[in-house]
Amino acid sequence: MSAKLSTRQVGDVTVMDVSGRITLGEGSSSLRDALHSAVEAGNKKILLNLGEVNYIDSSGIGELVAGFTSLSNHGELSSCST
């Protein structure tokens, strides 16, 4: 099973709920597309909810890093910790 994404707004935060597997191919490309769409739409606060992700391979990690870099380059990054 590849990753499934759903996007919702909570106030000014775009929440991306991700479930399944983020692997080479469709899983990582759908994550990339969703992150790029959110950035292009001008969303400045993006929260990735990975609570239902059961596996991430190296390409999935690469997409997370690329998304972080993209937000950083737009000067729209604020970090939070759990």
MARDOVEX-957874 format. One line per field, with one value per residue: x, y, z of N, C-alpha, C in turn. Coordinates in Angstrom, 1 decimal. Example, Ala and Ser with C-alpha at 12.3 -4.5 7.8 and 13.67 -1.06 7.14 Angstrom:
# MARDOVEX-957874
nc1 <- [13.2_12.8]
nc2 <- [-5.7_-2.2]
nc3 <- [7.8_7.1]
cac1 <- [12.3_13.7]
cac2 <- [-4.5_-1.1]
cac3 <- [7.8_7.1]
cc1 <- [13.2_12.9]
cc2 <- [-3.3_0.0]
cc3 <- [7.8_7.9]
***
This chain:
# MARDOVEX-957874
nc1 <- [0.8_0.6_1.4_-1.2_-2.8_-4.3_-5.6_-6.1_-7.4_-6.7_-7.4_-4.9_-3.2_-2.0_-2.8_-1.4_-2.4_-0.9_-0.8_0.0_2.6_5.6_7.4_9.8_8.7_5.2_4.3_6.3_6.2_3.6_3.6_5.6_4.3_2.1_3.3_4.6_2.4_1.1_3.0_3.2_0.6_0.8_0.7_1.9_2.3_2.7_1.8_2.9_1.3_2.4_1.5_0.2_1.8_3.5_5.9_8.9_11.0_14.4_14.0_11.6_12.4_14.1_12.2_10.9_13.0_13.5_11.1_11.3_13.5_12.5_10.5_12.2_13.7_11.8_11.6_9.7_9.6_9.0_10.0_9.0_8.9_8.4]
nc2 <- [-1.2_2.2_5.6_7.5_10.6_13.3_16.6_19.3_22.3_24.0_26.6_28.8_26.9_24.4_21.1_18.1_14.9_11.9_8.5_5.0_3.8_5.4_5.3_4.7_5.9_6.1_6.8_8.6_10.6_11.6_12.8_14.8_16.3_17.2_18.8_20.7_21.9_23.1_25.0_26.6_27.6_29.4_28.8_29.1_27.8_24.6_21.4_18.2_15.2_12.3_10.1_7.8_6.6_3.7_2.9_4.2_4.7_5.4_7.3_8.4_9.8_11.5_13.1_14.4_15.9_17.5_18.9_20.4_21.9_23.4_25.0_26.4_27.9_29.6_31.2_30.7_29.1_27.8_26.1_23.3_21.3_18.1]
nc3 <- [0.0_-0.9_0.1_1.5_1.3_2.9_3.0_5.2_6.6_9.6_11.2_10.5_9.7_7.5_7.5_6.8_6.6_6.6_5.6_5.6_3.4_2.7_0.0_-2.6_-5.6_-6.2_-3.6_-2.5_-4.5_-4.4_-1.9_-2.4_-4.4_-3.0_-1.0_-2.5_-3.8_-1.6_-0.8_-3.1_-3.0_-1.1_1.5_4.7_7.1_7.7_8.7_9.0_9.6_10.5_11.9_11.1_9.3_8.4_7.4_6.0_3.3_2.1_-0.1_0.7_3.0_1.8_0.4_2.5_3.5_1.2_1.1_3.5_2.8_0.6_1.9_3.6_1.8_0.8_2.9_4.8_7.0_10.1_13.0_15.0_17.9_19.3]
cac1 <- [0.0_1.4_0.9_-2.5_-2.7_-5.5_-5.2_-7.2_-7.0_-7.0_-7.0_-4.0_-2.2_-2.4_-2.4_-1.4_-2.5_-0.3_-0.9_0.6_4.1_6.2_8.5_10.2_7.6_4.0_4.2_7.1_5.9_2.4_4.0_6.3_3.3_1.3_4.1_4.8_1.1_0.9_3.9_2.8_-0.6_1.1_0.6_3.2_2.4_2.4_2.1_2.8_0.9_2.9_1.2_-0.3_2.8_4.2_7.2_9.5_12.3_15.3_13.4_10.6_13.1_14.5_11.1_10.7_14.1_13.3_10.0_11.9_14.4_11.7_9.9_13.3_14.1_10.8_11.6_8.4_9.8_9.2_10.1_8.4_9.4_7.4]
cac2 <- [0.0_3.4_6.6_8.2_11.9_14.2_17.9_20.1_23.6_24.2_28.0_29.2_25.8_23.3_19.8_17.0_13.6_10.9_7.2_4.0_3.7_6.4_4.6_5.1_5.8_6.9_7.4_9.8_11.6_12.2_13.7_15.9_17.1_17.9_19.8_21.8_22.6_23.9_26.1_27.5_28.2_30.5_28.3_29.4_26.9_23.2_20.4_16.8_14.3_11.0_9.1_6.6_6.0_2.5_2.7_5.3_4.4_6.6_8.3_9.2_10.7_12.6_14.0_15.2_16.9_18.4_19.8_21.3_22.9_24.3_25.9_27.2_28.8_30.6_32.0_30.5_28.0_27.9_24.8_23.0_20.0_17.3]
cac3 <- [0.0_-1.0_1.0_1.2_1.8_2.9_3.5_5.8_7.2_11.0_11.3_9.4_9.5_6.6_8.1_5.8_7.2_5.7_6.1_4.7_3.2_1.8_-0.6_-4.0_-6.6_-6.0_-2.2_-2.3_-5.5_-4.0_-0.9_-3.0_-5.1_-2.0_-0.3_-3.5_-4.0_-0.4_-0.8_-4.2_-2.7_-0.2_2.9_5.5_8.2_7.2_9.6_8.5_10.6_10.1_12.9_10.5_8.4_9.0_6.8_5.1_2.8_1.9_-1.0_1.5_3.8_0.8_0.1_3.7_3.5_0.1_1.5_4.5_2.1_-0.2_2.8_4.1_0.7_0.7_4.1_5.5_7.9_11.6_13.4_16.3_18.4_20.1]
cc1 <- [0.9_0.8_-0.4_-2.4_-4.1_-5.0_-6.4_-6.6_-7.5_-6.5_-6.1_-2.9_-2.8_-1.9_-2.5_-1.3_-2.0_-0.4_-0.3_2.1_4.5_7.5_8.7_9.0_6.4_3.9_5.0_6.7_4.6_2.7_4.7_5.3_2.5_2.0_4.3_3.5_0.8_1.7_3.5_1.5_-0.4_0.9_1.9_3.3_1.8_2.8_1.9_2.5_1.3_2.5_0.7_0.6_3.5_5.5_7.6_10.8_13.2_14.7_12.3_11.3_13.6_13.4_10.8_11.8_13.9_12.1_10.5_12.7_13.6_11.0_11.0_13.7_13.1_10.7_10.3_8.5_9.9_9.2_9.4_8.9_8.3_7.9]
cc2 <- [1.2_4.4_7.2_9.6_12.6_15.5_18.6_21.4_23.6_25.6_28.4_28.1_24.8_22.0_18.8_15.7_12.6_9.5_6.2_4.0_4.8_5.8_5.1_4.9_6.7_7.5_8.6_10.9_12.3_13.2_14.9_16.8_17.9_19.0_21.0_22.6_23.6_25.1_27.1_28.2_29.3_30.1_28.4_28.4_25.5_22.2_19.0_15.9_12.9_9.9_7.8_6.0_4.9_2.2_3.8_4.8_5.6_7.6_9.1_10.2_11.9_13.6_14.9_16.3_18.0_19.4_20.8_22.4_23.9_25.3_26.9_28.3_29.9_31.5_31.9_29.4_28.4_26.4_24.6_21.6_19.4_16.9]
cc3 <- [0.0_0.0_0.5_1.9_1.8_3.6_4.1_6.4_8.7_11.3_10.2_9.1_8.5_7.2_7.0_6.6_6.2_6.4_5.1_4.6_2.3_1.3_-2.0_-4.9_-6.2_-4.6_-2.0_-3.3_-5.0_-2.8_-1.4_-3.7_-4.1_-1.3_-1.3_-3.7_-2.8_-0.4_-1.9_-3.9_-1.6_1.3_3.6_6.6_7.7_8.3_9.0_9.6_10.0_11.0_12.3_9.5_9.1_8.4_5.9_4.7_2.6_1.0_-0.2_2.4_3.0_0.5_1.3_3.8_2.4_0.4_2.5_3.8_1.3_0.7_3.3_3.1_0.5_1.9_5.0_6.5_9.3_12.1_14.7_16.6_19.2_21.4]
***
